[in-house]
Amino acid sequence: GVQTCAIPICLVSSEAFTVRVGLFLVPFGTWNTASRPHESLLIRTPLNLEYLYPASWRDLGILVEGQIGVLSYATYLGNGLAEGETGAAVQQFRDNNTDKAKGGRVGLIVGQSIKVGVSYYTGKYDDQNMRDLHLEGADLSWVSNQWEVHGEYTKALIENPEPFERGKSEGYSIWACMGFKSFQPVGSFQKLQYTDPYHDGGIDIDRSRWALGLRYVLSSTLFVKGEYDWNKEKGTALKNDQWQVQVGLSF
């Protein structure tokens, strides 16, 4: 695999063109690169992203990114994701096969408050070089003085060996915040459909989640967040609704 230093090394840097070698956060959508407690409105990872890639998804390799006017871009080559026991993609820092993962994101800034983007990732993720994983995504952000709205649509295709059919996941999430000075109500709706016949008798998930919460701004660098999640699965009475509290600090 790519044996590079875990500390990212910036080889070339400018607003239009930056090259980094080493460990980097994968620029797929916007959540993965801005999901630390002080950056995000939600506490829990949105449902469709929770099943798409590992939390704080990082890779070892090379990343090229930049912004030219209203257009931003990022492209990368790395070791890629690995196949977990249930077929879900898991984090790795070595390459478990001879294939290199490739991907990127292209973004557009519309006016002063709207950002949109599309993302793509592809690579083999099993030890035998048999299963291809393709991820697609589209994201939207709208930030004004009183409102903050984010959304991500995602799709995954998993190429399985014969006689198994292709695995597929598709979903979306929308989360928003209304600013009332220090008290900021947060709401979200998330949806996921995920099928894969290859592992453990097959995966078949049809799930949705409502999330309501409150972010309390103590200062420009300190936040306290509370969130309640209602989970619902088609044909199943889930009993996994939960409260969560989180403190976010940046320095």
N, C-alpha and C positions, 0 to 999 in steps of 0.2 A: 504494500500500500504506500501511500504518500507519507513519508516519514519526515515531517517538518516540526519545527519547534511549536509547542503548545501556546507560547506567547506570540500574538500576532505581530508581524513585522511589516511596517509600512514602507514599501519600496519607492513609490512615487505618490505624491499627494498634491492635489489641487481640487478646486470645486468641480471642475469638469471631468477629472480623471484621477482616480486613486486606485492603487494596487496594494493589496494586503496578502501576505503569505503566513499561514499558520492556522490558528483557531479563530473561527468567526461565527457570529450568529447568522443563520441562514435567512436571507431576505425573501421569505415567502409570505406574501400579504404584508400586513402591518402589525398584527398582534405579536408575532414571534420576536420582533425587534424592539417592541415597546410594551412588554408585559410585566415589567418589574412593579412591585407594589406602589411606588410613587408615580408610575407612568400610566397605569391602567385604571379604568373606572370599575371594572369587575374584580372580584376576588378569585372566582373559579374560572378556569379556562373555558371559553365557549364550547358547546357540545360538539359541533362539527370539527373544530380544531383539536379537541381532546383526543379524538379517534383518528386524526389525520397524521400527526407527527408527535414526537416526544416533547415534553415541556422543556422550554429553553433550548430549542433545537440548535445544535452547533455542529460544525464540521471542520475537518482538517483538510486544507488545500489552498487554493488561490481564489481570491475575490477581487473583481474589478467593478468599480462603481463610480458614479458621478452625477452631476446635474448640469444641463445646458439649457438656460432659459426656463421654460415651463416644463421641460422634459427631464425626468430622472430615470436612471437605469442601474441595474446591478446584474452581473453574471458571474458564475462560479463553477469551479471544478473541484471535486473532493472525493473522499472515501465513501460517502453516502450512508444511508440508513441500513440497519440490519433487520433480519426477520426474527420476531419474538416467538415464543412458544405457541401463542394463539394466532399468529399471523400478523399481529399488529407491528408496525414499524417501531424499532427501538434505537436508542442512541448507541453509537460506537465511535471509537477513536483510532481504530485500526481498520484495514480493509479486509473483509471476510471473503472477497472473491476477486476476480481479475478485472472487473468492470469498474469504471469511474462514473460517479454520479455527476449530472450536469443540470443546470437550471438558471433561473434568473427572474427578474421582475422589471417591468417598464411602467413608469408612473407619469401622470399628467396633472399639473396644477391648474385649476380653473378659477380665475379670479383670485381673491385673497383668502377664501374660506373653504374651497372644495378641492379635494385631492382624490383621484381615482387611479387604479392600477390593475395590472394583470400579471399573474405569476405562473411559472411552469417548472416542473422538476421531473427528471427521469433517471432511472438506474436500476440495475439488478440488486436485490437485497438478500438473497439466500446464498448459502455456502456453495451450492452446486451450479450457480449461474443459470438457473432455470426460470426464475420468477422475476418478471419486470414490474416495477412500480412506477406509475405515471401519476403525478399530482398536477391539478389545474386549479387556479384560484382567481377571483376578482374581488377587489376591495374598494370601499368608498368611505371617505371621511368628510364631515362638514362641521367646522368649528367657528362659532361666532362669539360675541360677548356674553350671551346668555345661554347658548345651546352648544352641545357637543354630541354628534351622532356618528356612529361607526357601523359598518356592515361588511361581512365577508361571505362570499359564496365559494364553496369548495367542491371538488370532485376528484375521486381517486379511482384508477383502473389497475387491477392486479392480474397480470398474465399468469395463469396457472398451467401446469403440465397436463397433458391429456391423461384421463378422460374428463378432468374437471373443467367446469365452465369458468369464465372470467369473474373475478371478484370485483365489487364495485361499491363505493360509498359516495353519497351526495348529500349536501346539507348547506345550511346557511345560518347566520346569526346576525342579529341587530341589537346594538346596545346604545343607550342614550343617557345624557345627563342634563338637567336643568340647573343653571347656576343661580342660587339665592345667597350671594355673598359666601358666608362660611358653610351654610347647609345646602347640600346639593343632592337632590333625589336622583336615583339611578334606576333604570329599568332595562330589561332585555328579554328577547324571545329567541330561542335556538331550536333548530330542527336537524335531525340526522336520519338517513336510511343507509344501512350498511349490510351487505350480503357477501359472503365468501364461502364457497362449499369445500374448500381445501382442508381446513383444520378442524379437529375435534368434532366431527359430525356436521360441521358447517356453522357459520355465523349468520344470524338473521336479526338485525336490530332496526326497529322503527321507533324512535324516541324523540321527545320534545321536552323543553325546559323553559319555564318562566322564572325570571330572577328579578327581585326588587330589593333595593338597598338605599343606603344613605352614605354619602361621603362628607365628612366634617373637616374643613380646612382650618388647621391650627396656625399655619404659616405657609409661606411659599415653598417650604421644603418638608413640611410635616403634615400627614393626613391620617385620619382614622376612618376606616370603612366597615360597615356592617352590611350583610347580604343574606337573604333567604331565598332558597332555590326550591321550586316545585318541579318534580320530575314525573313524566308520564310516558309509558310505553304501550304501544298498540297491543291489545289482547292480554296485558299483564298489569296487575295491581302492584305497582312499586311502592315500597315503604322506605324510601331513601331521601326524602326531603330533608334539608339541613340548613342550620344557621351557621354563619361564619363571621368572624371579626378579624380585621387585619390592620396593622399599622404600617404606613409607608413613610420612609425617610430618605431624602436625597442629600448628598453632601459632596 
